[in-house]
Amino acid sequence: MRRVHVSFVLLSLAVLILSGHALAQGGQRQSRDRELLQMELGRTDQILEQAEAMANASDNPQAALAVQKAKQLQQQAWDDFNSGTPSGDAKARVETLKAREFGRISLATGHQTEQNDAVIQRELEHAQELMDRAADALSGGGNSSLQGVFDAAKDNLSRAWEFYQQKKYKPALKLATQVQNTAEKILSAASGTDQNPENFERRRDNVSRLMDQAKLALEDCKSNSAANYMTDAQKSFDLADDLYAETRIPAALQALRRARDLASAATRECQGNDALLKRYDRLKALADQLTEQLATVSGSARDDAQKLISQANEQLALAQGYINSGKADQGLAALQAAQLALRQAQALITPVG
C-alpha cells in the first residue's frame, strides 16, 4: 500500500514538472510572437513616415487622406498591442497590415503627382513653342482674324500656367492642348500667305535677328547639342538665300522656317541648360542646409533623413554630369529625383504641425 502511495506521489511530481515545462515553452513562444509583431509595427511606422513626407512634398489631397487613415489604423494597432492580450495582438496584426496598405497607396499617389507635374510642364512648354512660331508667322500683319485667335490663345496659355502653378493639372492640360491645336491651325492658315517674294525679306530679317540672339546665348553655353543646332541653322539660312536667288520662293521660305526652328532649339537648349544649372545650385544649397540641420533630429527620423540626403547628393552628382555633357533630359530626371528625396528629408527634419 505504501509502495502504491509513493508511486502516485512520483507520478504527480512528474506531471507537475512536465506541465511547468510546457507552460514555460508556451510563454517563450508567446514572447517571440510579440517581438515579431512589434517589429512589424515598427516597419509600418517607417513606411508611414515615408508616406507622410511624400504627401507633404507632393501636396496631394488624396495622398494626405490615405496617410491620415493609415496613421489612425496604426495608432489603433499600437493601442491593441499595448493591451498585452492575445486578442489585442490578433487585432494589432490585422490593423497594422491595413495601415501599411494605406501608406503604400499614399506613396503611389504622391509619386504620381510628381510625374504629372513633369508631363504637364512639357505640354505647356510645347504650347509655348508653337505660339512663338505662330507669333512669327503673324508678324507681317494683314490678317486681323488670325491675330484675334492668336490673342485668345495667348490668354489661355497664361491661364494654363496659372493652373499649373496651383497644381490644378487637369485644367492646365486641357488649356495647353487647346492652345497647341489653335497655334497649329494658325500656322497652317498663315502658311498660305507666305508664298510670295514680299514675305521672304521680312521673314529673313526676323530669322536673322533670332539667329543673332541664339549666337549670343551660345557664348556662355557649354551644350554640344546647342552648337550642333546652330550649325545646322546656319546651313539652312544660307540655303534659303541660295533658293531665293533661284526664285524658288516656297522652298526658300521652307528653309528659313527650318533655320528659325533650329536656332530656337539652340536657344532653348542653352536657356534650359542655364535653368538646370540654377536648379542644381538651389538643390545643392538645400542639401547642405539640411545636412547642417540633422543635428536637431534624433532617432529613426535622423537616420532616414540622412539616407535621403545621401540619395539626393548622388542624384545631384549625376545631374551635374548629365547637364555638362548636354544631356538635358537625363539631367532633369536626376534633379527631380534629388528634389523628391530632399522634400522627404525636409519633412522629417522640419515636420509640419
MOLIN-V537065 format. One record per backbone hydrogen bond with DSSP energy under -0.5 kcal/mol. CO is the residue of the C=O (numbers start at 1). NH is the residue of the N-H. Records with the same first field share a line. If there is no record, write none. Layout:
CO=NH + NH
//
This chain:
1=5
2=6
3=7
4=8
5=9
6=10
7=11
8=12
9=13
10=14
11=15
12=16
13=17
14=18
15=19
16=20
17=21
18=22
19=23
20=24
21=25
22=26
23=27
24=28
25=29
26=30
27=31
28=32
29=33
30=34
31=35
32=36
33=37
34=38
35=39
36=40
37=41
38=42
39=43
40=44
41=45
42=46
43=47
44=48
45=49
46=50
47=51
48=52
49=53
50=54
51=55
52=56
53=57
54=58
55=59 + 60
59=61
60=64
61=65
62=66
63=67
64=68
65=69
66=70
67=71
68=72
69=73
70=74
71=75
72=76
73=77
74=78
75=79
76=80
77=81
78=82
79=83
80=83 + 85
81=84
85=89
86=90
87=91
88=92
89=93
90=94
91=95
92=96
93=97
94=98
95=99
96=100
97=101
98=102
99=103
100=104
101=105
102=106
103=107
104=108
105=109
106=110
107=111
108=112
109=113
110=114
111=115
112=116
113=117
114=118
115=119
116=120
117=121
118=122
119=123
120=124
121=125
122=126
123=127
124=128
125=129
126=130
127=131
128=132
129=133
130=134
131=135
132=136
133=137
134=138
136=139
138=141
143=147
144=148
145=149
146=150
147=151
148=152
149=153
150=154
151=155
152=156
153=157
154=158
155=159
156=160
157=161
158=162
159=163
160=164
161=165
162=166
163=168
164=167
167=169
168=172
169=173
170=174
171=175
172=176
173=177
174=178
175=179
176=180
177=181
178=182
179=183
180=184
181=185
182=186
183=187
184=188
185=189
186=190
187=191
188=192
189=192
190=193
191=194
194=196
196=199 + 200
197=200 + 201
198=202
199=203
200=204
201=205
202=206
203=207
204=208
205=209
206=210
207=211
208=212
209=213
210=214
211=215
212=216
213=217
214=218
215=219
216=219 + 220
217=220
218=221
223=227
224=228
225=229
226=230
227=231
228=232
229=233
230=234
231=235
232=236
233=237
234=238
235=239
236=240
237=241
238=242
239=243
240=244
241=245
242=246
243=248
244=247
247=249
248=252
249=253
250=254
251=255
252=256
253=257
254=258
255=259
256=260
257=261
258=262
259=263
260=264
261=265
262=266
263=267
264=268
265=269
266=270
267=271
268=272
269=273
270=274
271=275
272=276
273=277
274=278
275=279
276=280
277=281
278=282
279=283
280=284
281=285
282=286
283=287
284=288
285=289
286=290
287=291
288=292
289=293
290=294
291=294
292=295
293=296
294=297
298=301 + 302
299=303
300=304
301=305
302=306
303=307
304=308
305=309
306=310
307=311
308=312
309=313
310=314
311=315
312=316
313=317
314=318
315=319
316=320
317=321
318=322
319=323
320=324
321=325
322=327
323=326
326=328
327=331
328=332
329=333
330=334
331=335
332=336
333=337
334=338
335=339
336=340
337=341
338=342
339=343
340=344
341=345
342=346
343=347
344=348
345=349
346=350
//
